[in-house]
C-alpha cells in the first residue's frame, strides 16, 4: 500500500471520527436537555448513574462507527478517484 493511500484513508478515518463527535454531541445536547427539563418523563425509569454508563457505551459505539465509516469511505473514494478515474 502506498504512502499516499495510507495518508488518504487515514484522513478519511479522522473525518469519520470528527463527524461522529459532532453527531454524538448533538444527540447528547438534545437528550440531556430533555432529561434536565423532565427527568421523570424522559429518564425511562433509569438513574443518573445508568445514564452515565449509557453515555460511556455509546461513546465507544459512536467512535467505532466513525472509524469504520471513515475507513470505508476512504477506500471507496480512493477507488473512485485514483483507480477508476471516475471524476476526471
C-alpha positions in Angstrom: 0.0 0.0 0.0 1.4 3.4 -1.0 2.1 6.1 1.5 -0.3 8.4 -0.4 -3.1 5.9 0.0 -2.4 5.3 3.7 -2.5 9.1 4.3 -5.7 9.5 2.2 -7.5 6.7 4.1 -6.2 7.9 7.5 -7.5 11.4 6.8 -10.9 9.9 6.0 -10.8 8.0 9.3 -10.1 11.3 11.0 -13.0 12.8 9.2 -15.2 9.9 10.4 -14.1 10.5 14.0 -14.9 14.2 13.7 -18.3 13.6 12.2 -19.2 11.1 14.9 -18.1 13.5 17.5 -20.5 16.2 16.1 -23.3 13.7 15.8 -22.7 12.4 19.4 -22.6 16.0 20.7 -25.8 17.0 19.0 -27.6 13.8 20.3 -26.3 14.3 23.8 -27.1 18.0 24.0 -30.7 17.3 22.8 -31.3 14.4 25.1 -29.6 15.9 28.2 -31.8 18.9 27.7 -34.9 16.7 27.8 -33.6 14.9 30.9 -32.9 18.2 32.7 -36.4 19.6 31.9 -38.4 16.5 32.8 -36.3 13.6 34.2 -39.3 11.7 35.3 -40.7 11.5 31.8 -37.5 11.1 29.7 -35.4 9.2 32.2 -37.1 6.0 31.3 -37.0 4.9 34.9 -33.2 4.9 34.9 -30.9 6.6 37.4 -28.3 9.2 36.5 -25.6 6.6 37.1 -27.2 4.3 34.5 -27.3 7.3 32.1 -23.6 7.8 32.6 -23.0 4.2 31.8 -25.1 4.5 28.7 -23.0 7.5 27.7 -19.8 5.5 28.1 -21.0 2.7 26.0 -22.5 5.0 23.3 -19.2 7.0 23.2 -17.3 3.8 22.3 -20.0 2.7 19.8 -20.1 6.1 18.1 -16.2 6.2 17.9 -16.1 2.7 16.4 -18.8 3.6 13.9 -17.0 6.8 13.0 -13.7 4.9 12.4 -15.4 2.3 10.3 -17.4 4.8 8.3 -14.2 6.9 7.6 -12.2 3.8 6.6 -15.0 2.6 4.3 -15.4 6.0 2.7 -11.6 6.4 2.3 -11.3 3.1 0.5 -14.4 3.9 -1.6 -13.2 7.3 -2.8 -9.7 6.1 -3.3 -11.1 3.5 -5.7 -13.3 6.1 -7.5 -10.8 8.9 -7.8 -7.4 7.2 -8.2 -8.2 3.7 -9.7 -11.3 4.3 -11.8 -10.6 8.0 -12.6 -14.3 8.5 -12.4 -14.2 12.3 -11.8 -11.7 13.5 -14.5 
